[in-house]
Amino acid sequence: MKLINSFLIQDKTGDKQFAHKNIGKKQLFQNPHLERLTHTQILVPISIFTILAIALFYYSITSKDLSFVLLASLFLMGTLTFTFVEYLVHRYVFHLSANTPQKMDFQYKFHGVHHAHPKDEDRLAMPPIVSITILTIVFGVAYLIVSNYAYSFTAGFSIGYASYLAVHYMVHAFQPPKNFLRILWVNHGIHHYKNEEVAFGVSSPFWDWVFGTLPKRGL
């Protein structure tokens, strides 16, 4: 196989039947205020969540009497937890079985529009108000469970999300690199253009490997 048009997959026979629209945008709401909320400049959430991660980790180091090794371990645990949540949400929420008109509408507005128009750079991230709300819930739950350890853990979760956004943007906007990171471009291209039931991990193929949803060789 080879990659064309950033990551449009073409098989050995030259068949392009799996290609989706690679241009254009789609209006989701008639209300202009709601419609505006569905468009997000990618640097905005990346900046927000990177700054939040730095602030939370700095606070955990300077304000809590905890060892740096422990805090670093919690940070890494938070990042790993994000990759697991990313996988689960992508597989079971964004690709839920849409067997009713309501579910179809939900799926399309939350994720299907991205599959229909993968080159729409303003819809590669959730609106910050939504993602900040989710991170606040993550911190609240973590604090109830592990108290002061939640600051470092949430910092890792936050940087995990920022990294995911950066990777997701790059695989849609740039040509794949000629190194080990190329697999991220290949897997996401397969997910978009050949088989939506595999390669749910965007920032890492680890959980696809764990749960057996890695693309098969030869796709």
PEWOZI-V503798 format. One record per pair of residues at least 12 apart in sequence whose ideal C-beta (glycine too) atoms are under 7 Angstrom apart, sorted by the first residue. I is the first residue (numbers start at 1). J is the second residue. D is the distance in Angstrom with one decimal. If there is no record, write none. Layout:
<<I/J/D> <I/J/D>>
This chain:
<<3/176/5.9> <3/185/6.7> <3/189/6.4> <5/22/5.9> <6/172/6.7> <6/175/6.5> <7/171/6.4> <7/176/6.7> <7/185/5.2> <7/188/6.6> <7/189/3.5> <8/22/6.6> <8/189/7.0> <8/193/5.9> <9/189/4.9> <9/190/6.0> <9/193/4.6> <9/194/5.3> <18/193/4.6> <18/194/4.9> <19/193/5.9> <20/115/6.2> <20/116/6.2> <20/118/6.3> <20/192/6.6> <20/193/6.4> <21/116/6.1> <21/117/5.8> <22/118/6.6> <22/119/5.0> <23/119/5.8> <24/117/5.5> <25/117/6.0> <25/120/5.0> <26/113/5.2> <26/116/6.4> <26/117/5.5> <28/109/5.4> <28/113/6.4> <37/127/4.9> <38/123/6.7> <38/127/6.8> <39/122/4.0> <39/123/6.8> <40/122/6.2> <40/125/4.7> <40/127/5.6> <40/128/6.7> <41/122/6.8> <42/121/6.6> <42/124/5.7> <42/125/5.7> <42/165/6.2> <42/169/4.8> <44/128/6.1> <45/125/4.9> <45/128/5.1> <45/131/6.0> <45/165/5.8> <46/162/5.1> <46/165/5.1> <46/166/5.8> <48/128/5.8> <49/158/4.7> <49/161/5.2> <49/162/4.0> <50/159/6.6> <50/162/4.7> <52/158/4.8> <53/155/4.6> <53/158/4.0> <53/159/4.0> <53/162/6.6> <56/151/5.0> <56/154/5.5> <56/155/3.8> <56/158/6.7> <57/75/6.1> <57/152/5.9> <57/155/3.9> <59/151/5.6> <60/151/3.8> <60/152/4.2> <60/155/6.8> <64/148/4.9> <64/151/6.9> <66/148/7.0> <71/152/4.4> <74/149/5.4> <74/152/4.0> <74/153/4.7> <74/156/6.8> <75/152/5.0> <75/155/5.6> <75/156/3.9> <76/156/6.0> <77/153/6.2> <77/156/6.4> <78/153/4.1> <78/154/6.1> <78/155/6.4> <78/156/2.6> <78/157/4.1> <78/160/6.7> <79/156/4.1> <79/157/6.9> <79/159/6.1> <79/160/4.2> <81/157/6.0> <82/157/4.7> <82/160/2.9> <82/161/5.8> <83/160/6.2> <83/201/6.8> <83/203/6.0> <83/204/5.0> <83/206/6.5> <83/207/6.4> <84/207/6.0> <86/164/5.8> <86/201/6.7> <86/202/6.7> <86/203/6.4> <87/200/5.3> <87/201/5.1> <87/207/3.9> <90/200/4.4> <91/200/4.3> <94/110/6.2> <94/111/3.7> <95/196/6.5> <115/192/6.3> <118/172/6.0> <118/192/5.5> <119/172/6.6> <121/173/6.6> <124/168/5.4> <124/169/5.4> <124/172/6.2> <125/165/5.3> <131/161/6.8> <135/154/6.9> <135/158/6.1> <138/154/6.1> <138/157/5.7> <139/154/4.4> <142/154/5.8> <163/203/5.7> <164/202/5.9> <164/203/4.2> <167/184/6.1> <167/202/5.9> <167/203/4.8> <168/202/5.2> <171/184/5.8> <171/185/4.9> <171/188/4.8> <183/205/6.3> <187/199/4.0> <187/205/5.8> <187/215/6.0> <188/202/6.0> <190/215/4.6> <190/219/5.5> <194/219/5.8> <195/215/6.8> <195/219/6.8> <198/213/5.0> <198/214/6.7> <198/215/4.8> <199/213/6.8> <199/214/6.9> <199/215/5.4> <200/213/5.9>>
